[in-house]
Amino acid sequence: MRVPTYPASPEGLKSFIQDLLIAIRAKKDRKVAAFLHELIIPDHAAWFANVFGPEEGKKLSGQYERGLSDFKRNTRGYFEYVARRWI
């Protein structure tokens, strides 16, 4: 399942979050998973090395990798909580 492309702007982020919440409320699990996957840094090892340098980047990439499963679970739970209260 593909997620639409959103502008890199506050309005784009707002639209992304609204569409994610709509998918959660509609119980479209595959779509929700696709939205949440978009929040993950692609090729995070290279990104961290490029932004923070090879040594610090490697350390931060490892921390990111270790926290990824918690991120996925916690982020989904957070947005599900918000969706239940969103009018």
C-alpha positions in Angstrom: 0.0 0.0 0.0 1.4 3.4 -1.0 0.9 6.6 0.9 0.3 9.9 -1.0 3.2 12.3 -1.2 2.8 15.3 1.0 4.5 18.7 0.8 7.5 19.2 3.2 5.6 22.0 5.0 3.5 22.4 8.1 0.4 22.0 6.0 1.8 18.8 4.5 2.5 17.4 7.9 -1.0 18.4 9.1 -2.5 16.6 6.0 -0.4 13.5 6.7 -1.5 13.3 10.3 -5.2 13.9 9.4 -5.1 11.1 6.8 -3.4 8.8 9.2 -6.0 9.4 11.9 -8.8 8.9 9.3 -7.2 5.5 8.4 -7.0 4.5 12.0 -10.7 5.4 12.7 -11.7 3.5 9.5 -9.7 0.5 10.9 -7.6 0.3 7.7 -4.6 -1.5 9.2 -2.6 -1.9 6.1 -2.9 1.8 5.3 -2.1 2.7 8.9 1.1 0.5 8.7 2.1 2.2 5.4 1.7 5.7 7.0 3.7 4.7 10.0 6.4 3.2 7.8 6.8 6.6 6.2 7.9 8.0 9.6 11.0 5.8 9.6 14.3 7.2 8.4 15.2 5.3 5.2 18.8 4.0 5.1 19.2 5.4 8.6 22.8 4.2 8.9 23.9 6.3 5.9 21.8 9.2 7.1 23.3 9.3 10.6 26.8 8.9 9.2 26.2 11.8 6.8 24.7 14.1 9.4 26.8 13.3 12.4 30.0 11.8 10.9 31.1 8.2 10.7 31.9 7.6 14.4 29.0 9.3 16.1 26.7 8.3 13.2 27.4 4.6 13.8 26.6 5.0 17.5 23.4 6.9 16.9 22.4 4.5 14.1 22.7 1.6 16.5 20.6 3.4 19.1 18.0 4.2 16.4 17.9 0.6 15.2 17.5 -0.8 18.8 14.6 1.6 19.4 12.8 1.1 16.1 10.4 -1.7 17.3 9.4 0.4 20.3 9.0 3.4 18.1 6.6 1.5 15.8 4.5 0.1 18.6 4.4 3.3 20.7 3.8 5.6 17.7 0.9 3.5 16.6 -0.5 3.5 20.1 -0.2 7.2 20.4 -2.0 7.9 17.1 -4.7 5.4 18.0 -5.2 7.2 21.3 -5.5 10.6 19.4 -7.8 9.1 16.8 -10.3 7.9 19.5 -10.5 11.4 20.9 -10.4 13.3 17.6 -13.6 14.8 16.4 
